[in-house]
């Protein structure tokens, strides 16, 4: 499976109004310095001390937004 890893801040910059809100991110314990990753299906996972935890998903044309905000491509 391929992912794009990014910070919580980069994720926050990439989100649109119809996706996760700041409150949703707070409930998921995602901060600006959190490590998150997005898979090709748009699932958002956050790095926890011992695992990755799925916390939501992106919709629409998210690939361009996450590559632009993170500066990374699929790996």
C-alpha positions as a Python dict, from the first residue, in 0.01 Angstrom:
ca = {
    (1, 'X'): (0, 0, 0),
    (2, 'X'): (125, 349, -77),
    (3, 'X'): (102, 653, 151),
    (4, 'X'): (192, 1018, 171),
    (5, 'X'): (320, 1109, 517),
    (6, 'X'): (275, 1461, 644),
    (7, 'X'): (242, 1666, 960),
    (8, 'X'): (-87, 1752, 1122),
    (9, 'X'): (-32, 2113, 1011),
    (10, 'X'): (7, 2008, 648),
    (11, 'X'): (-311, 1801, 676),
    (12, 'X'): (-500, 2095, 827),
    (13, 'X'): (-390, 2312, 533),
    (14, 'X'): (-510, 2049, 281),
    (15, 'X'): (-860, 1994, 424),
    (16, 'X'): (-1170, 2140, 263),
    (17, 'X'): (-1489, 2258, 434),
    (18, 'X'): (-1676, 1931, 373),
    (19, 'X'): (-1408, 1709, 532),
    (20, 'X'): (-1276, 1687, 887),
    (21, 'X'): (-1309, 2000, 1099),
    (22, 'X'): (-1067, 2145, 1352),
    (23, 'X'): (-1290, 1995, 1623),
    (24, 'X'): (-1273, 1650, 1456),
    (25, 'X'): (-893, 1672, 1452),
    (26, 'X'): (-887, 1778, 1817),
    (27, 'X'): (-1107, 1481, 1914),
    (28, 'X'): (-864, 1252, 1729),
    (29, 'X'): (-571, 1410, 1918),
    (30, 'X'): (-413, 1542, 1599),
    (31, 'X'): (-196, 1847, 1653),
    (32, 'X'): (16, 2051, 1412),
    (33, 'X'): (316, 1831, 1498),
    (34, 'X'): (138, 1495, 1470),
    (35, 'X'): (259, 1252, 1206),
    (36, 'X'): (-22, 1145, 975),
    (37, 'X'): (-40, 953, 651),
    (38, 'X'): (-294, 931, 372),
    (39, 'X'): (-339, 620, 159),
    (40, 'X'): (-452, 619, -205),
    (41, 'X'): (-813, 561, -95),
    (42, 'X'): (-804, 882, 111),
    (43, 'X'): (-797, 723, 457),
    (44, 'X'): (-626, 941, 719),
    (45, 'X'): (-413, 759, 975),
    (46, 'X'): (-235, 916, 1272),
    (47, 'X'): (81, 776, 1427),
    (48, 'X'): (27, 659, 1783),
    (49, 'X'): (308, 533, 2011),
    (50, 'X'): (258, 171, 1904),
    (51, 'X'): (42, 174, 1590),
    (52, 'X'): (-131, 372, 1316),
    (53, 'X'): (-492, 469, 1394),
    (54, 'X'): (-748, 543, 1119),
    (55, 'X'): (-927, 868, 1210),
    (56, 'X'): (-1120, 964, 898),
    (57, 'X'): (-1098, 1016, 528),
    (58, 'X'): (-1061, 1268, 251),
    (59, 'X'): (-1306, 1313, -34),
    (60, 'X'): (-1296, 1465, -378),
    (61, 'X'): (-977, 1563, -553),
    (62, 'X'): (-753, 1520, -250),
    (63, 'X'): (-440, 1387, -422),
    (64, 'X'): (-338, 1725, -564),
    (65, 'X'): (-408, 1898, -235),
    (66, 'X'): (-201, 1662, -23),
    (67, 'X'): (94, 1650, -262),
    (68, 'X'): (95, 2030, -278),
    (69, 'X'): (64, 2084, 100),
    (70, 'X'): (314, 1812, 194),
    (71, 'X'): (561, 1847, -93),
    (72, 'X'): (567, 1464, -113),
    (73, 'X'): (443, 1194, -349),
    (74, 'X'): (322, 837, -294),
    (75, 'X'): (578, 604, -139),
}
